[in-house]
Amino acid sequence: MYVQRIVDQELDQRLSAAGALVIEGARACGKTATARQRAASEVLLDVDYSAREMFPLDPSAVLDGATPRLLDEWQVVPSIWNQVRRAVDDRGLPGQFILTGSAVPNDDVARHTGAGRFATLRMRPMTLYESGLSDGAVSLRALMNGQPMAIQEPSLTVAQIADSLTVGGWPAQRAATMQQGAQAARAYLQQVIQIDLPRLDPNTRMRDPAKVRQLITSIARNISTEASLATLSKDAGEPGTPLHKATTAHYLTALQRLMLVEEQPAWAPHLRSSATLRQAAKHHFVDPSLAMAALNATPDRLRSDYNTFGLMFESLVIRDLRVYSQNIQGQVFHYRDDYGREVDAIVALDDGRWAAFEVKLGANKIEEAAAALTKFSRDIDTSITGSPVSLAVITATGYSHRRADGIDVIPIGALGP
């Protein structure tokens, strides 16, 4: 049975305004199932070999059908892009095609940009709210609108968070046990290394599976940090023999094209102080279960390694914030300057509103996080950047509430769209 996704409303809005909608996202995040809720006909290009053979001979045989027509895994036949663009132009109607893809094709000068014809929608694995693990009592939309929070203690426990990190937000694993989810995540990574990456660019230099795995493991070890290319190269190489930076950059770009690794860019506000802003991005997997699988981590191991648990928890929070903020035309950044001030997440909306979030696994860190947020907010030139609509600490457990100093405390099990 289809589980409603947060992007559903976005999908409807964009499909009604453009001739074709491109849904992008990592494999198995639910793109096809979501597109099928709207599609009146479909062609599954990754498995329909006859359609792929027919397309160069007679494109209309593949494109003609009840609309919206779903062209699943369109990047398998990159030339279909221009034919869809032409069909959209000829028909002059919105909502003609839905294209889904789990990889970004190489830049192709022969492929028209699609401006004015195509809309794009990014999908990610399910949030805790979509998985039914968060009650959504604290809405990010409401928070960004300045509305007061509900005071409520969600039922999500630290043990459930550890299990969720292991299983992830993959729709096919919703009913999986922790052991089944962990096995599925490890198999996912194995397929990425052995099948997806070589298939991505068959004409480029051969990828070394062992080096790719080492890099994936390095990204997992450095999850939620600003690890540089040099750091990843050193960590992924053999003792005394780091990976060549060009190799690391090549593999990292490929993982980003598969939409498995995402950067969390740095935020650059106007400051009252003379601090120099750091511009390095943080790296995250599209779902923290992939980082867990790369490290062979388990809930028991997490509970004995509090630092790793905290970094994995932060990555989970970033995943959910990205989904919730996209729904309200926002992006998720981080902040750090050369004075040592840093903020785990900045949600900035297109209209200029922004909020700052510190992510703390343990309640014993709330005071420290609240003090850091207060100090950070004083250094922002609000006459230019504007005042934050919220300064908040996102925690694993506890009650959602606003402290006397104005800092919001939000357990992840209460956060929702």
N, C-alpha and C positions, 0 to 999 in steps of 0.2 A: 504494500500500500504506500502511495506517495506521501511523504512528509513535507508539509509546507516549508518553503525556504524563505529567508529574509529577502533574497533578490527577486522574488516573484513579482512584487509590485514594480520594481525597477524594470524588469523585463517587459512587462506590459506597457509601461510608459514609453520605453525606447522603441519597442516594436511598432507602436502606434504612430511614431514620428519619423521613422526611417524605412526605406524600402527593404533593407536587410539588417539583421542584427547578428553580430558575432559574439558568441559566448565563449570566453577563454578561461582556462583553469587547468590545474593538474589532473592527470588521469584519475578517475574513480572518485572525483569530488561531487558528482551528481549532475553534470551538465546535460547529459542525454536525457535522463529522467525528467529534469526540469523542462527542457525544451519540448519533450513529448507531451507535456500538459497543454501546450499551445499549438503544436503542429497538427496540420490536417493530413499530411503525407510525409514520407521520409525516404531517404536513401542513406544507408550506412556504408560509407565509402571505405572504411577500414576492412570490412568483411565482404562487401559486394564486389567481387572481382569483375563480374560482367558489366556493371555500371562503369567501373574504371576503364575497361576496355572500350566500351561504347562511347564514352565521353568525347575523345578526340575526333571520332567519326561523326557523331551527331549529338552535340551538347544539349539540344532541346529534349532529347529522349531522357536525359537525366534531370533537367531543370523543370520540365513540365509536370504539373500535378497540382492537387488541391493546395491552397495556400492558407497559412504559412507552410512552406515546404522545408523540412529539416534536412540539411546536408551535414551529416555527422562525420567528424574527423576530416573536415574539408582540406586540411593541410596535406593529406595524402595525395591529393590532386591539386597542386597549387594553381594551375592554370584555370581552375574553376572560378577563381576570384574575378577575373576580367569578364567572364561570361555572365556571372551573376550581376556584375555592375551594369553590363549592357542590357540584361533583361529588366533590371530595375528601371533603367532609363526608358526603355521601350514601353513598359507598363504604366509608369507614372503613378503608382499606388504604393502606400505604405504597407508594411507587414507581409512582404512577399516571401522572404527567405529567413531561416534561422540557420546560421553556420556555427557549429561547435568545433572546438579544437583544443587538444592538450599539448600542443607544441607551437611555437612561433616559427614560421618558415624563415629561411634566410632572406635578407633583403633582395628584392628582385626589381630592377629598374623597369622591367616589362610589366610589372603589376601596378595598376593604377592605385592611387592612394585611397580611393573610395570616398573622398570627402563629399559630404552631402547625400551620400547613398547608404553608407554603412554606419551603424551605431555599434559601440563595443560595450560589453558587460563582463566584468571579472567575477568568477566564482571561486570560492575556497571551500575547504571541508567544513562540516557543520560546526557551529558554535555550541557551547554548553546549553544555551537557550534552545537551539534547534534540536539538540539531542535529548531535551527534557531534563537536563541536570541543573539548569538554572531556572528559577521561577520568574525571572525578568521583572521583579518588583521595582528595580531601579532602572529606568529607561534612559539610555544615553541621549536620545532625542529630547526627552523632558529635561534632563540635566543641562543640556546645551541651551535649552529655552529658559533656564533659570527657575524651573519649577522645583518645589521642595520634594525631598525623597520620602519614600515610605520607610517607616522604622519597622524592621522585620528581621527575624533570624532565619535564614534559609537552612534547609536540611542537609546541604552538601558538606561532607566531611573531608578531612585531609586524606584519608584512605581512598575515598572516591576520586579525589583530584589525582592522586598517584595512579589509580587505575585508568582514569581518563587520559592522562598523558601517554600511557602505554598503548591503549586501544585507538585513540585519536578520534577525529570527527568524520571518518569515512562512512558514508551512508550504508554501505554493504556490511559494516561491522557493528551496526547499532545494537544487535542482539548478541554480539559475540562475548565470550568470557574474556577475562584479562589475558589468559594464556593463548586463546585463539586470536585475539587482536594483536598480540605481540608477534605471533608467528606470521600473521598476514602482513604486518609492517616490514618484517625482515624479508619476506618473499617479494614485497613491492620494491624494496631497494635492490634486491638481486635482479629483478627484471629491468629496472632502470639501467643498471650497469651492463647487463648482458644483451639487452634487446633495444631499449628506448634510445640510449645514447648512440650506439652504432647506426641505428636507423635514422637518427635525426639528420645527419650529414654524411651519407655514405661516400661522398667524393672528397671529404677532408681527410687529413692524416689519421691513421688508425689510432684509436684510443687504447690506452693500456688499462685494462679492467682493475688491476691491482692498484695503480696510481689513483684511479677514480675513487675506488673504495677508500683509500687513505685520505683523500681530500674530503670526502663525505664525512668520514670519522673526525677529521680535523674541524670541519664546520660544526659538527655536533659538540665537540669538546669546547668550542669557542662560541656556543650559542648565546645570544643576547649580549654579545660584546662587540666592540669596534675592532675586531681582529683585522689587521692589515693584510695585504697580499703577501708581504714578506713573512708575517707571522704564520699564515696558513701554509705557505710553502715550506717553511722550516718544520712546522708541526706535522705536515703530511709526508715529509721525506724520511729517509733513513738517518740514523745518528751521524751528524757531520756532513750529510749530503742532502740538502733540501731539494724539493722539487724546483725546477726552473720556473721563474715567475711567469714566463710566457705560457708554460704548460698549465700552471695553476689558473691563470686568467682564462685560458681556452676552455678548461673543464668547467670553471665557475660560470662562464657565459652560457655554456651548454645546459647546465642545471637550471639557470635562470630562464632559458628559452623553453625548457620543459615545465616551467613555472613551479618548480619544486623548492627553489631557494629564492627568497625575496629580501631586498634591502630595506631597512628602516632608515630613511635619510635623516640628516641632522636639521634641526629647526634653526632659523637665523632671525631672531627677533631684534628689535632695536633695544639697546641697553643704556642704562644710565651710567654704568661703570665703564672702565677702559678694558674690560676683559676681552680676550681674543676667543672667538668661537671656534670650536673644533668642528670640522666638516666631514669626518669619517662616518660612514653608515654602519649600522649594526646588521648582522646577518641572522636570518631565521629560516628554518624550513617552513613550508606552507602549512605543515602540521607538526607539532612537537613529537608525535609518535615516530616520525622518521628519525629524529635525533636520538630518541630512546632506542630504536632498533639499531642504529649505527653504533651505539655504545654498548649494546646488549644489556641495557639497563632494565631493571625490574622495580616494581614498587618497593620491595624490601630493600634493595640497594639504594634507592632514593632516600628512604627514611634514615639510612645510615650515612648519607652524604648530603648534609643540609645545604651546602653551597650549590651543588649540582641541582638539587631539588628546586632551589630558589630560582636558578637561571631557567630551568625548564618551565617552571610556573610562570615566569615573566613572559616566555615565548608563547605560552598558551593564552595569556591575557592579551598580548599583541595580536594574535590571530583573531580573537573575538572582537577586539576593538576595531580592527580593520574592517570586519564585516559590518559591524554596527555603524561605523562612521561613514562607510561608503554609501549606506542607505540614506544618509542625510548630507551628501555631497561634502564629505570630509576626508582628510588623510591623517595618517598616524606618523609622527616624527619622534625624535628623541632630542635631548639637549645636553651639551657638555661644553664647558669653557676651560680656559687654562688656569682658572682659580680653583678648579676641582669641583665646581658646582655641576650637578647633573640631574636630569629628570628622565625617568624611564620612558614616559610616553607623553607626547603633546598631540592632542586631537585638535586640528585646525580646520575650520569649515571655510568654504569658498567665500562666504560673506564676511569673513574676518573674525568671527567668534572663535575663541579657543579655550581649552581647558588643559590643565597639567595633572598628570597622574604618576604617583610613585607606586611601585608594585612590591609588596612585602608578604612573604609567605607566613611569617609569624607575627602574632599580635604584639610581641615584645619590641617590634621595630616601628610601631606606629608613631610613637612620640618623636623618634629621630626623623622619620619621613615627614611628619607634619612640620617640624622645625625647618627642615630643608626646603619644603615647598613655600613656607612663609618668607624665608630669606630670598629665595629665587624670585618670588613675585615682586619683592621690593626693588629688585635690580632691573626689572623690565620697565622700559619707558612707555607707560600706558597711555601717554598723550599721543603716541604714534601707533603703538601696537594694540591699544585697547586693554581694558581690564579683563582678567580671566572670568569666565562664567562659573568656573568651579576649580578648586584645588582639592584633589582627592587622593586617598590612599586606597588601593585595591588590595584586599587581603584574601586569605584562603577561607576563613571562617569568621563567625561573630555576627553582630547586629549591624545593619546599615543605619547610619545616623550622622548628624552634623555635630561636630564638636563645638565647644564654646569659642574656639579661635577661628571658626568658620571653615575648618577643613572637613570635607566629607570623607567618611569611612564606608567603603563599599565591599562587601564580600563578593567574590566572583560568582557564587551561587545565586546572587540576587541581580547581577548585571544582565541587561537585555537591550534590545533595540529601542 
